[in-house]
């Protein structure tokens, strides 16, 4: 009976503490909740910003992808909205629109969750202009004594018929046989350049003794860009040994090697694209091109050897009919221990065509005669070698190896509702 | 038994003066403690809020500024802020596409620091916000045209960047000398933008927050 009387006062006394503690906890809880909410808001905004940046990066990656595709012959279209490219958790696709006049609009859309970005880059085609040089060395060009460069126009007849002008070392045709380099140009005694000799912007052209340059020796205003060399990929047909007189039909081929036996000749019917690991022509052999229906492109990955008295030409001797591209790298890098390729253009041989070797030193031996043009990492013209630049190449090969450069970059408003609109950018808000 | 029970209840129903005083003292102490804790918490909360708010405002403004500048052309920036002093006001045009084979440009726009309304460059807190000579970042579109638009991207911008003094020297070691609270500097094809916000907090302190971003100018060669 006494127990209720002793409990009741205890409950009454604990009420004040409970109230105070409850108030304290409530205040602290409210403040904590507010701070958590603020923090959550900040984190949410930060996360939103990260996703927005990720979508921008995805869109930029799409542009890079599309530009690479353009420079390798593609249209610039990359994936699609329905099937985008995955990119580090985000996605992108690119719509390309040909605007005409050598312009292509690339509209790249990047998406990360609900965040999207869109950029438009208008690309401008830059026509290949490397075939304005008779001889060009990216790093350097040297001409030994009595070497000679001039020009002629293959559409008007052969070089001999146009070489009616006299000079110290014989005759020459026209004076558009330009030589150049992004580095130094060195022209030794008695050499003749019937055209310009142009060094790189910060390099020099040296003309020794009585060597002559009919044109300008002013350094270039900007470096000459060389196009990328892209080797086609075909199924291997194994090695090809040429003996006697053989023919190769029009088509695409990949040989592990092409070796010419003594006094043999191979006639390739164009259009044809031939990829070879090692290409060797023994002395007194001939590579003919029947370009009635199209030219022949020869891609060599490693060794390229033209022994003395060999001939490479089309049956009409038109240099535009034969294009030789060398991936070969015969420049010894002291810091890298690699097997270098062998590239030989030996004496008394003749070649009617273009030679493009961005990784190699082309050393043209004495009395070698090249009708067409040569562009390489380094070019050395030995004594008494001859380069007759074909002026027709400037138009015949102007559309080849063109590159694309950005003309205009801008952001385009991104709305999920306009994702289905056509490419081109002009119609985007 | 009954009388005894009533007597007991009566004796235990009241408090002595000492008990009341002690209880009141304890209650006062508890409430004081509670008040102090609450005050401290609220102060910390407000500081956190101000810092967070300043960071968010600066980030939003920088994002907008970077977006504005990303497509400007190199030939249509004035001044070109390549010097060590950078600039706090820049006029520019943005590429809007290609028309007839040539790049089309937007009307001239301007980004810049301006003193806040009611504030002046006089070393005095004219507007009474607790910060001297502070300003705003203003984006002006269609500059000088009939349809000119003026947008305040951010307020509470300090007159000078944190740690900087007008002495021709890079006092804060960020590569720019005597820069304002809004600093725009170009290094190569990259535009570096710094924004310093300053705000008086509830106590006697000042909250200073600086954020920086950079953007590559894609049309810098144009």
Interface residues (C-beta under 8 A of the other chain):
Chain A: X5 X9 X16 X20 X23 X24 X27 X28 X31 X34 X35 X38 X39 X41 X42 X45 X49 X99 X101 X103 X105 X120 X121 X122 X406 X407 X408 X409 X410 X411 X425 X426
Chain B: X5 X8 X9 X12 X23 X27 X30 X31 X34 X37 X38 X41 X42 X45 X48 X49 X52 X55 X56 X59 X63 X67 X70 X71 X94 X95 X96 X97 X98 X101 X103 X218 X219 X222
